[in-house]
Amino acid sequence: MKKINIIALLMLTCLGMVSCGDTLDDNINPDKAHAIDAKNGLPTVIYYAQQIVYDHAEYNAYFSQMLTTGGKSSIGAYSYKSEWEMLTMNRHPMWRRHFYDIGVNANNVIANAAAINSPNYELIARTIKLMSTQLTTDAFGDMPRSQAYTSNAPKYDSQEQVYAWMMQECDDLIKAFDDKSITENPNNQVIGASSDRVYQGDLSRWKGLVLAIKARLLLRNLPNIDRSAAMCQKIVDAADAAITQWRSGSLLYGSWFGNEPRYYWNGGTGTQNAVWSIAQPVINSWESRANLLSQAIPSKFFMVDLLGLSNPDNESLSGLFAWTGHQHDGYANDPRCNLLMVARTGPKTASDDAATIKMRYLENNIGMGSSFKIANYPYLYMGAYAGATTAYNPLFTMEELYFIKAEAEYWLGNKAEACALAKEATEHNIERHLEAFELYHPNPNYDSKTDNKYPGKTTVSGEPAFESKEYWDAQVNAFLNNEDYYRGSSKKPSVYKVTDRGNEHWFFNPSNYTLSDLMEQKYIAMYLQPEQWTDMRRYHYSNNRNKYGIGDNQEIIYPTLRRPYNLYAAYWIDGLTEAQKENTWIQRINYDPETEEKYNKNELERLGAYKNYKWLQKPMIWAEDYGKVTSLTGK
């Protein structure tokens, strides 16, 4: 009965969102709307802020072809992981997350903040609503906003209207954060760590998130709407403003990461654990999805073409540690391969079952074959986000700001500056994940003379192993600077520069720096973050198959990217020429079937989105062909 009553309530108050008793509704009359005060509501809003980042990233890791599964089904329960048969899925958690968990609760916080004259609560709640709106429109497109809470079947705002509101809200919030009568209001209640697990109520740091979101929004102009020098400079300035803001005051995470927003967990049971951790937490058993990294497999695109896995053209040698015959080249050109995953034991090849420790991968949705099991593929509960139940989930990263600025600099013609920014961001992205490795995987046999606490060759038992700082630093230097490392008087390198290895590409060559280099390195830095998929859509999934060139030089951005195998034929194969297939990729998510198809069918039909698979193929306004859309905001 409680479930039925709450469903009826939410049909009136929140677009028909369904709830089985949320955190804020425990132990109250289920027949009565629950008004909360700001003090008790803010921690819930902030918790769901990180959760919606996770919701989108969990989908986008598969949409962007970073992760795949061991199967090859053309129909599956979680079709975003494989065949893109999205219309039979019954729920997309990020839709509910935005409109109910964040939207309703944030509105209550804002209303109560006004009632008690404590506007500091309002600024934080509005910032989170802004971020949530950006994530939601960039996944779904048109969406309810101006009439979102006026009926159970509100009119959808166009994406241009949503962008116009977001840009204005950025400016309004920045102005409010700069108004001391608001930020230093004597009636502002003290917001401590128990209410704000990100910034403990520090409004100057929350202002940085608004500035960062503004930079991200402005970046949507590239490369399809406005490539002008004036727009590129606006993007550079916006990124600089956010970076400066997070580098000011007392720094939480050192001089480089500054005050980026991180949500940490204490560890425990259920949702007390980090969202990407091996605990695989789920809200109320149905309101979110477990990360299922235990069943995920890194893609060939990610492992071979981007991380530079060793000896990719030799099945017997590919993925072995130091395949060149030297002991310290690592598993891949990019040292992050050894930070984000652990190699596992399995058959040497499909035809040779000799037990071998390797970094393995699969083409997306091709299936792993009868010789292999999931346990043979890399262990993915590693890195800064998935490394422990007490890890953190960032709302926005400093690396993203650097890559935003780098992309704008590239379009300004400042390729050397773009290269330097991307290189610096990558260096610190390595540092981010290395800090997590050292924290969660201390070497029990540590030797201070060799400082052997850095990731090395995986042990036979499947645990991370260790090597000395000397060789780790040489691997990082080989990747970033393309330099050999000679030990002692040896005339033979102990660590080879990347262009002398089997997967020969140096991503940071200032004399031959490309947009592809920049975007592929951003892709890696956005590991388990939502922006991967947005970037790919902005650049039209540009690859050697669809031959979609970008800019005056018609550059291919992701050369070796390919569509997944075994796509759902009725949507993605039938009736298309080979050329059309290569240019037909998923562009958006269908509106949540559990709510919108039941309670707002007329709006979906008006948009052409009701049970229409072609809606999934419709580009966002920022992903239309260059020149087709001339303004993000319609102004």
C-alpha positions as CSV (number, residue, x, y, z in Angstrom):
1,M,0.0,0.0,0.0
2,K,2.8,2.4,0.8
3,K,4.3,1.9,-2.7
4,I,1.0,2.6,-4.3
5,N,0.4,5.8,-2.3
6,I,3.9,7.1,-3.1
7,I,3.5,6.4,-6.8
8,A,0.2,8.4,-6.8
9,L,1.9,11.2,-4.9
10,L,4.8,11.4,-7.3
11,M,2.6,11.4,-10.3
12,L,1.4,14.8,-9.1
13,T,4.6,16.2,-7.9
14,C,7.4,14.9,-10.0
15,L,6.6,13.9,-13.6
16,G,5.1,10.6,-12.4
17,M,8.4,9.4,-10.9
18,V,8.0,6.1,-9.1
19,S,9.5,5.6,-5.6
20,C,9.4,2.8,-3.1
21,G,10.1,5.0,-0.1
22,D,13.2,7.2,-0.4
23,T,15.7,8.2,2.2
24,L,13.8,11.3,3.0
25,D,10.4,9.5,3.2
26,D,11.3,6.9,5.8
27,N,9.1,6.7,8.9
28,I,6.6,9.3,7.8
29,N,3.0,9.3,6.6
30,P,3.3,7.9,3.0
31,D,0.1,9.7,2.0
32,K,1.5,13.2,2.8
33,A,4.1,15.1,0.9
34,H,7.2,15.5,3.0
35,A,8.7,19.0,3.3
36,I,12.2,19.0,4.6
37,D,14.5,21.6,6.1
38,A,17.7,22.7,4.4
39,K,19.9,21.2,7.1
40,N,18.6,17.7,6.6
41,G,18.0,18.0,2.9
42,L,21.4,19.3,1.8
43,P,23.3,16.1,2.5
44,T,20.8,14.1,0.4
45,V,21.1,16.5,-2.5
46,I,24.9,16.4,-2.4
47,Y,24.8,12.6,-2.2
48,Y,22.6,12.4,-5.3
49,A,24.9,14.9,-7.1
50,Q,27.7,12.4,-7.1
51,Q,25.2,9.6,-7.9
52,I,24.0,11.2,-11.1
53,V,27.6,11.7,-12.2
54,Y,28.0,7.9,-11.7
55,D,24.7,7.1,-13.4
56,H,25.9,8.8,-16.6
57,A,29.4,7.6,-16.4
58,E,28.2,4.0,-15.9
59,Y,26.3,4.2,-19.2
60,N,28.9,6.2,-21.0
61,A,31.8,3.9,-20.4
62,Y,30.1,1.5,-22.8
63,F,28.6,4.1,-25.2
64,S,32.1,5.4,-25.7
65,Q,33.5,1.9,-26.4
66,M,35.9,1.9,-23.4
67,L,34.3,-1.2,-21.8
68,T,32.5,-4.1,-23.1
69,T,31.2,-7.5,-21.8
70,G,32.0,-11.1,-22.5
71,G,28.8,-11.7,-24.5
72,K,27.7,-10.8,-28.0
73,S,23.9,-10.6,-27.6
74,S,21.8,-8.5,-29.9
75,I,19.2,-8.2,-27.1
76,G,20.1,-7.7,-23.5
77,A,18.8,-6.3,-20.2
78,Y,21.4,-3.5,-20.2
79,S,21.5,-2.8,-23.9
80,Y,23.7,0.3,-23.5
81,K,26.5,-2.2,-22.9
82,S,26.2,-3.9,-26.2
83,E,23.6,-3.8,-28.9
84,W,21.8,-0.4,-28.3
85,E,18.3,-1.9,-28.3
86,M,17.3,0.8,-25.8
87,L,13.5,0.9,-26.3
88,T,12.7,-2.2,-24.2
89,M,14.6,-1.1,-21.2
90,N,12.2,-0.2,-18.4
91,R,14.2,2.5,-16.6
92,H,17.1,4.9,-17.0
93,P,18.1,5.8,-13.4
94,M,19.6,9.3,-14.3
95,W,16.1,10.5,-15.4
96,R,14.6,9.9,-11.9
97,R,17.8,11.1,-10.3
98,H,17.5,14.5,-11.9
99,F,13.8,15.2,-11.5
100,Y,13.1,13.6,-8.2
101,D,16.1,12.8,-6.1
102,I,17.9,16.1,-7.0
103,G,15.1,18.2,-8.3
104,V,12.4,17.8,-5.7
105,N,14.8,17.7,-2.8
106,A,16.8,20.7,-4.1
107,N,13.6,22.7,-4.5
108,N,12.7,22.0,-0.9
109,V,16.1,23.0,0.3
110,I,15.9,26.3,-1.7
111,A,12.4,27.0,-0.3
112,N,13.5,26.4,3.3
113,A,16.7,28.4,2.8
114,A,14.6,31.4,1.9
115,A,12.2,30.8,4.8
116,I,15.1,30.8,7.3
117,N,17.1,33.5,5.5
118,S,20.1,31.2,5.1
119,P,21.0,31.6,1.4
120,N,24.2,29.6,1.6
121,Y,22.0,26.5,1.3
122,E,20.3,27.9,-1.8
123,L,23.6,28.5,-3.6
124,I,24.8,25.0,-3.2
125,A,21.4,23.5,-4.2
126,R,21.2,25.6,-7.3
127,T,24.7,24.7,-8.3
128,I,23.8,21.0,-8.1
129,K,20.6,21.5,-10.0
130,L,22.6,23.3,-12.7
131,M,25.1,20.4,-13.0
132,S,22.3,17.9,-13.0
133,T,20.4,19.7,-15.7
134,Q,23.6,19.8,-17.9
135,L,24.1,16.1,-17.5
136,T,20.5,15.3,-18.2
137,T,20.0,17.4,-21.3
138,D,23.3,16.2,-22.8
139,A,22.0,12.6,-22.5
140,F,18.4,13.1,-23.4
141,G,18.1,16.4,-25.3
142,D,14.8,18.3,-25.0
143,M,13.5,17.9,-21.4
144,P,11.0,19.4,-19.0
145,R,12.4,22.4,-17.2
146,S,10.3,25.6,-17.0
147,Q,7.1,23.5,-16.3
148,A,8.8,20.5,-14.7
149,Y,6.9,20.6,-11.5
150,T,3.6,22.1,-12.6
151,S,1.9,18.9,-13.7
152,N,2.5,15.2,-14.2
153,A,2.7,15.8,-18.0
154,P,4.7,19.0,-18.4
155,K,5.8,20.4,-21.7
156,Y,9.4,19.8,-22.7
157,D,11.7,22.7,-23.2
158,S,13.8,22.6,-26.4
159,Q,17.5,21.9,-25.9
160,E,18.2,25.5,-27.0
161,Q,15.9,26.8,-24.2
162,V,17.6,24.5,-21.7
163,Y,21.0,25.8,-22.7
164,A,19.8,29.4,-22.6
165,W,18.7,28.8,-19.0
166,M,21.9,27.1,-18.0
167,M,24.1,29.9,-19.4
168,Q,22.0,32.5,-17.6
169,E,22.0,30.4,-14.4
170,C,25.8,30.2,-14.5
171,D,26.0,34.0,-14.7
172,D,23.4,34.5,-12.0
173,L,25.1,32.1,-9.7
174,I,28.5,33.6,-10.2
175,K,27.1,37.0,-9.4
176,A,25.4,35.6,-6.3
177,F,28.6,33.9,-5.2
178,D,30.4,37.3,-5.5
179,D,27.8,39.1,-3.4
180,K,29.0,39.2,0.2
181,S,25.5,40.1,1.4
182,I,24.6,36.5,0.4
183,T,27.8,34.6,1.1
184,E,28.4,36.4,4.4
185,N,24.8,36.8,5.5
186,P,24.8,36.8,9.3
187,N,21.9,34.4,9.3
188,N,23.7,31.8,7.2
189,Q,23.6,28.5,9.2
190,V,26.9,26.8,9.6
191,I,27.3,23.9,7.1
192,G,29.7,21.3,8.3
193,A,31.1,18.1,7.0
194,S,28.0,16.1,8.1
195,S,25.9,18.2,5.8
196,D,28.4,18.8,3.0
197,R,30.8,15.9,2.4
198,V,32.4,17.7,-0.6
199,Y,33.3,21.2,0.7
200,Q,32.0,21.5,4.3
201,G,30.0,24.5,3.3
202,D,32.8,26.5,1.7
203,L,31.0,28.6,-0.9
204,S,34.2,29.8,-2.7
205,R,34.8,26.2,-3.6
206,W,31.3,25.6,-4.8
207,K,31.7,28.7,-7.0
208,G,34.5,26.8,-8.7
209,L,32.0,24.1,-9.8
210,V,29.8,26.8,-11.4
211,L,32.8,28.2,-13.3
212,A,33.8,24.7,-14.4
213,I,30.3,24.0,-15.7
214,K,30.3,27.2,-17.6
215,A,33.6,26.2,-19.3
216,R,32.1,22.8,-20.2
217,L,28.9,24.5,-21.6
218,L,30.9,26.9,-23.7
219,L,33.0,24.0,-25.0
220,R,29.8,22.7,-26.6
221,N,30.4,25.3,-29.3
222,L,33.3,23.3,-30.6
223,P,33.7,22.0,-33.3
224,N,30.2,22.4,-34.8
225,I,28.6,25.7,-33.8
226,D,31.2,28.5,-33.2
227,R,34.9,27.9,-33.9
228,S,35.7,31.6,-33.9
229,A,38.7,33.0,-32.1
230,A,36.4,35.0,-29.9
231,M,34.5,31.9,-28.8
232,C,37.7,29.9,-28.2
233,Q,39.1,32.7,-26.1
234,K,35.9,32.7,-24.0
235,I,36.4,29.0,-23.4
236,V,40.0,29.5,-22.4
237,D,39.0,32.3,-20.0
238,A,36.2,30.3,-18.5
239,A,38.5,27.3,-17.9
240,D,41.2,29.6,-16.4
241,A,38.6,31.2,-14.1
242,A,37.6,27.7,-12.7
243,I,41.2,26.6,-12.4
244,T,42.1,29.8,-10.5
245,Q,39.1,29.5,-8.2
246,W,40.0,25.9,-7.2
247,R,43.6,26.9,-6.7
248,S,42.7,29.6,-4.2
249,G,42.4,29.5,-0.5
250,S,43.3,26.5,1.6
251,L,43.8,23.6,-0.8
252,L,42.3,20.2,-0.1
253,Y,44.3,18.1,-2.6
254,G,47.6,19.8,-3.2
255,S,48.6,22.6,-5.5
256,W,47.6,20.9,-8.8
257,F,44.3,19.3,-8.0
258,G,43.5,22.2,-5.7
259,N,39.9,22.1,-4.6
260,E,38.2,20.0,-7.2
261,P,34.9,18.5,-5.9
262,R,35.3,15.0,-4.5
263,Y,32.7,12.9,-2.7
264,Y,34.3,10.4,-0.4
265,W,32.8,7.3,1.3
266,N,33.5,5.9,4.8
267,G,32.9,2.3,3.7
268,G,30.5,-0.1,5.3
269,T,27.3,-1.6,4.1
270,G,25.3,-0.8,1.0
271,T,25.5,2.8,-0.1
272,Q,28.1,3.6,2.5
273,N,30.6,2.2,-0.1
274,A,32.1,4.0,-3.1
275,V,29.9,3.7,-6.2
276,W,32.7,2.2,-8.4
277,S,34.0,-0.2,-5.7
278,I,33.9,-3.9,-5.5
279,A,31.0,-3.6,-3.1
280,Q,28.8,-2.6,-6.1
281,P,26.3,-0.6,-4.0
282,V,22.8,-0.2,-5.3
283,I,20.2,2.3,-3.9
284,N,17.1,0.6,-2.5
285,S,17.8,-2.5,-4.7
286,W,16.3,-0.9,-7.8
287,E,16.9,2.9,-8.0
288,S,20.4,2.6,-9.4
289,R,22.6,0.0,-11.2
290,A,25.6,-1.8,-9.8
291,N,28.8,-0.9,-11.5
292,L,29.4,-4.6,-12.6
293,L,33.1,-3.9,-13.3
294,S,33.4,-7.6,-12.2
295,Q,31.9,-8.5,-15.5
296,A,33.3,-5.7,-17.7
297,I,36.2,-6.2,-20.1
298,P,38.4,-3.3,-21.5
299,S,37.9,-2.8,-25.3
300,K,40.6,-3.3,-27.9
301,F,40.2,0.4,-28.8
302,F,41.0,1.4,-25.2
303,M,43.7,-1.1,-24.5
304,V,45.6,-1.4,-27.8
305,D,45.0,1.9,-29.6
306,L,45.0,4.3,-26.7
307,L,46.9,2.7,-23.9
308,G,49.4,1.2,-26.3
309,L,49.3,-2.4,-25.1
310,S,52.5,-4.3,-25.9
311,N,53.0,-6.1,-29.2
312,P,49.4,-5.8,-30.5
313,D,50.0,-7.7,-33.7
314,N,51.3,-10.9,-32.1
315,E,48.6,-12.8,-30.2
316,S,51.2,-14.8,-28.2
317,L,53.1,-11.8,-27.0
318,S,50.4,-9.2,-26.8
319,G,49.7,-8.0,-23.3
320,L,52.7,-9.6,-21.7
321,F,54.9,-7.5,-19.3
322,A,58.1,-6.2,-20.9
323,W,57.5,-8.1,-24.1
324,T,60.7,-6.7,-25.7
325,G,62.8,-9.0,-23.6
326,H,63.8,-6.2,-21.2
327,Q,62.4,-6.3,-17.7
328,H,60.9,-2.9,-17.3
329,D,58.9,-1.6,-20.3
330,G,55.7,-2.5,-18.5
331,Y,52.4,-3.8,-20.0
332,A,51.8,-0.9,-22.3
333,N,53.2,2.5,-23.5
334,D,50.8,4.3,-21.1
335,P,51.7,3.5,-17.4
336,R,48.0,4.0,-16.5
337,C,47.3,0.5,-17.9
338,N,49.0,-0.8,-14.8
339,L,47.1,1.6,-12.5
340,L,43.6,1.0,-13.8
341,M,43.6,-2.8,-14.0
342,V,45.5,-5.9,-13.0
343,A,46.6,-8.6,-15.5
344,R,45.2,-12.0,-14.9
345,T,46.1,-15.6,-15.7
346,G,44.4,-17.4,-18.6
347,P,45.1,-19.2,-21.9
348,K,48.0,-17.8,-23.8
349,T,45.9,-17.7,-27.0
350,A,42.6,-19.1,-28.2
351,S,44.5,-22.1,-29.5
352,D,47.1,-22.4,-26.7
353,D,45.8,-23.0,-23.2
354,A,49.2,-22.6,-21.5
355,A,48.5,-20.5,-18.3
356,T,49.9,-17.0,-19.0
357,I,49.6,-13.7,-17.1
358,K,48.4,-11.1,-19.7
359,M,46.4,-7.9,-20.1
360,R,43.6,-9.1,-22.3
361,Y,40.8,-7.2,-24.2
362,L,37.9,-7.7,-26.6
363,E,36.4,-5.9,-29.5
364,N,33.1,-4.4,-28.4
365,N,30.3,-7.0,-28.2
366,I,32.2,-9.6,-30.2
367,G,32.0,-12.2,-27.5
368,M,35.0,-13.8,-25.6
369,G,35.0,-17.2,-27.2
370,S,34.9,-20.6,-25.6
371,S,38.5,-20.7,-24.5
372,F,38.2,-17.8,-22.1
373,K,36.3,-16.8,-18.9
374,I,35.7,-13.4,-17.4
375,A,38.3,-14.3,-14.8
376,N,40.9,-14.3,-17.5
377,Y,40.4,-10.7,-18.3
378,P,41.8,-7.7,-16.2
379,Y,40.7,-7.0,-12.7
380,L,39.1,-3.5,-13.0
381,Y,38.6,-2.5,-9.3
382,M,41.7,-0.3,-9.4
383,G,42.5,3.4,-9.8
384,A,41.4,6.4,-7.9
385,Y,37.6,5.8,-8.2
386,A,37.3,2.0,-8.2
387,G,40.3,1.2,-6.0
388,A,38.5,0.8,-2.6
389,T,35.1,1.0,-0.9
390,T,36.4,4.3,0.6
391,A,37.4,5.8,-2.7
392,Y,35.9,9.0,-4.1
393,N,33.8,10.1,-7.0
394,P,34.6,13.5,-8.4
395,L,31.9,15.8,-9.6
396,F,34.4,17.4,-11.9
397,T,38.1,16.9,-12.4
398,M,40.9,19.4,-12.8
399,E,42.2,17.3,-15.8
400,E,38.9,18.1,-17.6
401,L,39.4,21.8,-17.2
402,Y,42.9,21.5,-18.6
403,F,41.6,19.6,-21.6
404,I,38.8,22.1,-22.1
405,K,41.4,24.8,-22.3
406,A,43.7,22.7,-24.5
407,E,41.0,22.1,-27.0
408,A,40.2,25.8,-27.3
409,E,43.9,26.6,-27.6
410,Y,44.2,24.0,-30.4
411,W,41.3,25.6,-32.3
412,L,42.9,29.0,-31.8
413,G,46.0,27.7,-33.6
414,N,48.1,27.4,-30.5
415,K,49.1,23.8,-30.9
416,A,52.2,23.9,-28.8
417,E,50.3,25.4,-25.9
418,A,47.5,22.8,-26.4
419,C,50.1,20.0,-26.3
420,A,51.7,21.4,-23.1
421,L,48.4,21.6,-21.3
422,A,47.4,18.1,-22.4
423,K,50.7,16.7,-21.2
424,E,50.5,18.4,-17.9
425,A,46.9,17.1,-17.4
426,T,48.0,13.6,-18.3
427,E,51.0,13.7,-16.0
428,H,48.7,14.6,-13.1
429,N,46.1,12.1,-14.1
430,I,48.9,9.4,-13.7
431,E,49.6,10.9,-10.3
432,R,46.0,10.7,-9.3
433,H,45.8,7.0,-9.9
434,L,49.3,6.3,-8.6
435,E,48.3,7.9,-5.3
436,A,45.4,5.5,-5.1
437,F,47.6,2.6,-5.9
438,E,50.1,3.4,-3.2
439,L,47.3,4.0,-0.7
440,Y,45.3,0.8,-1.3
441,H,48.2,-1.5,-2.3
442,P,51.2,-1.1,0.0
443,N,54.1,-3.4,-0.7
444,P,54.5,-5.8,2.3
445,N,58.2,-6.3,1.3
446,Y,59.0,-2.6,0.8
447,D,62.7,-1.8,0.4
448,S,63.6,1.8,1.1
449,K,66.8,1.5,-0.9
450,T,65.0,0.7,-4.1
451,D,61.6,2.4,-3.2
452,N,59.8,-0.6,-4.7
453,K,56.2,0.4,-4.2
454,Y,55.2,1.1,-7.8
455,P,53.1,-1.2,-10.0
456,G,55.0,-3.9,-11.7
457,K,54.3,-7.4,-13.2
458,T,51.3,-9.1,-11.7
459,T,52.0,-12.1,-9.4
460,V,50.9,-15.6,-10.2
461,S,48.3,-15.3,-7.5
462,G,46.7,-12.4,-9.4
463,E,47.7,-9.7,-7.0
464,P,49.4,-6.4,-8.0
465,A,53.1,-6.7,-7.8
466,F,55.8,-4.0,-7.4
467,E,58.9,-2.5,-9.0
468,S,61.3,0.3,-8.1
469,K,60.8,4.0,-8.5
470,E,63.8,4.0,-10.9
471,Y,62.0,2.0,-13.5
472,W,58.5,3.4,-12.9
473,D,59.8,7.0,-13.5
474,A,61.6,5.7,-16.6
475,Q,58.3,4.3,-17.9
476,V,56.4,7.5,-17.3
477,N,59.2,9.5,-18.9
478,A,59.2,7.2,-21.9
479,F,55.5,7.8,-22.3
480,L,55.4,11.6,-21.7
481,N,58.7,12.6,-23.3
482,N,59.6,9.7,-25.6
483,E,63.0,9.1,-24.1
484,D,65.0,5.9,-23.6
485,Y,66.4,5.0,-20.2
486,Y,69.9,3.6,-19.9
487,R,70.9,2.0,-16.6
488,G,74.5,2.4,-15.5
489,S,77.0,2.0,-18.4
490,S,74.6,-0.2,-20.5
491,K,74.4,0.7,-24.1
492,K,71.0,-1.0,-24.4
493,P,68.0,0.8,-22.9
494,S,66.4,-0.7,-19.8
495,V,63.2,1.1,-20.8
496,Y,62.5,2.0,-24.4
497,K,61.0,5.2,-25.6
498,V,57.5,4.6,-26.9
499,T,58.3,5.1,-30.6
500,D,60.8,2.2,-30.4
501,R,58.2,-0.2,-29.1
502,G,55.6,-2.4,-30.9
503,N,52.8,0.1,-30.6
504,E,54.7,3.1,-31.9
505,H,52.9,6.4,-31.1
506,W,54.0,9.4,-29.0
507,F,50.9,11.4,-28.0
508,F,52.8,14.6,-26.9
509,N,55.0,15.4,-29.9
510,P,55.0,19.3,-30.0
511,S,56.3,19.4,-33.6
512,N,53.5,17.2,-34.9
513,Y,50.6,17.6,-32.4
514,T,47.2,16.7,-33.6
515,L,43.6,17.1,-32.5
516,S,43.4,13.3,-32.4
517,D,46.3,13.2,-29.9
518,L,44.5,15.7,-27.7
519,M,41.0,14.1,-27.8
520,E,42.3,10.5,-27.3
521,Q,44.3,11.6,-24.2
522,K,41.3,13.4,-22.9
523,Y,39.3,10.1,-23.4
524,I,41.8,8.3,-21.1
525,A,41.8,11.0,-18.5
526,M,38.0,10.9,-18.4
527,Y,38.0,7.2,-17.4
528,L,34.8,6.5,-15.5
529,Q,33.6,10.1,-16.1
530,P,30.6,11.2,-18.1
531,E,32.3,13.5,-20.7
532,Q,33.8,10.6,-22.8
533,W,30.5,10.0,-24.7
534,T,29.8,13.7,-25.1
535,D,33.2,14.3,-26.7
536,M,32.8,11.4,-29.1
537,R,29.4,12.7,-30.2
538,R,30.7,16.3,-30.6
539,Y,33.3,14.9,-32.9
540,H,30.9,12.6,-34.8
541,Y,32.6,9.4,-33.8
542,S,35.2,10.4,-36.4
543,N,37.2,7.3,-37.5
544,N,38.8,5.7,-40.5
545,R,35.6,3.8,-41.3
546,N,33.1,6.7,-41.5
547,K,35.8,9.0,-42.8
548,Y,34.2,12.0,-40.9
549,G,36.9,14.6,-41.1
550,I,37.0,17.6,-38.7
551,G,38.1,21.1,-39.5
552,D,39.9,22.7,-42.4
553,N,42.4,19.7,-42.5
554,Q,39.6,17.1,-42.3
555,E,41.3,15.4,-39.4
556,I,40.2,12.0,-38.2
557,I,39.9,12.1,-34.4
558,Y,39.5,8.5,-33.3
559,P,41.1,6.6,-36.3
560,T,40.7,3.0,-35.1
561,L,37.2,3.4,-33.5
562,R,34.6,1.0,-34.8
563,R,30.9,0.3,-34.1
564,P,30.2,-2.7,-31.8
565,Y,29.6,-6.1,-33.3
566,N,26.2,-7.7,-33.2
567,L,24.2,-4.5,-33.0
568,Y,20.4,-4.8,-33.0
569,A,19.8,-5.3,-36.7
570,A,16.3,-3.7,-36.8
571,Y,17.7,-0.4,-35.6
572,W,21.3,-0.2,-36.6
573,I,21.8,-2.6,-39.6
574,D,18.7,-3.3,-41.7
575,G,18.1,-1.0,-44.7
576,L,21.4,0.9,-44.4
577,T,24.2,0.9,-46.9
578,E,27.7,0.2,-45.6
579,A,28.5,3.9,-45.6
580,Q,25.3,4.7,-43.7
581,K,26.0,2.0,-41.1
582,E,29.4,3.5,-40.3
583,N,27.8,6.9,-39.8
584,T,24.9,5.6,-37.7
585,W,25.8,5.7,-34.0
586,I,23.8,6.2,-30.9
587,Q,23.4,9.9,-30.1
588,R,21.0,10.1,-27.2
589,I,19.0,8.0,-24.7
590,N,15.3,7.5,-25.0
591,Y,13.2,9.1,-22.3
592,D,12.6,7.0,-19.3
593,P,9.9,4.4,-20.3
594,E,8.7,3.8,-16.7
595,T,7.5,7.4,-16.3
596,E,7.4,9.3,-19.6
597,E,5.7,6.7,-21.8
598,K,3.0,6.3,-19.1
599,Y,2.4,9.8,-18.0
600,N,3.6,12.1,-20.8
601,K,3.1,10.2,-24.0
602,N,1.7,13.2,-25.9
603,E,4.9,15.2,-25.4
604,L,6.9,12.2,-26.7
605,E,4.7,12.0,-29.7
606,R,5.1,15.7,-30.4
607,L,8.8,15.4,-30.3
608,G,8.8,12.2,-32.4
609,A,10.4,10.3,-29.6
610,Y,7.7,7.8,-28.6
611,K,8.9,4.3,-29.2
612,N,11.0,5.6,-32.1
613,Y,14.4,4.1,-32.5
614,K,15.4,6.9,-34.9
615,W,15.1,9.3,-32.0
616,L,18.2,7.5,-30.6
617,Q,20.1,8.5,-33.8
618,K,19.1,12.2,-33.7
619,P,22.2,14.4,-32.9
620,M,22.2,16.9,-30.0
621,I,22.3,20.5,-31.1
622,W,26.0,20.6,-30.5
623,A,26.6,17.5,-32.6
624,E,24.9,18.5,-35.8
625,D,27.1,19.0,-38.9
626,Y,29.1,22.2,-38.8
627,G,27.1,25.2,-39.8
628,K,23.7,23.6,-39.3
629,V,23.2,25.1,-35.9
630,T,24.5,28.6,-35.3
631,S,23.7,29.0,-31.6
632,L,23.6,26.8,-28.5
633,T,20.8,29.0,-27.0
634,G,18.8,29.9,-30.1
635,K,19.8,33.6,-29.7
